Amino acid sequence: MLTTKVTKKGQITIPLEYRKEFNLYIGTVVKIKKSRDGLIIEKPKKDIMSLKGAWKDIPEKVFKDMRKSWSSWNDKSFA
């Protein structure tokens, strides 16, 4: 078990070993919940709604090219 200190702003540092193991990067959102034994920090599971707006800055030409590629696929491509 690794330990860390709470700063006067209420922040903690997650040790590098754990950040690497759980792919926690700058800006990664985590959930903190209370349990009978203390606090639990976890990465929320991704859901489809987390993708909302993710492609908003992609030019229309890129979408046209993607649609063209997708339309040339058929079920046999995945067999």
Secondary structure, DSSP 4 states (H G I P E B T S, - for coil): -------TTS-----HHHHHHTT--TT---EEEEETTEEEEEPPPP-GGGGTTTTTTS-HHHHHHHHHHHHH--GGGG-
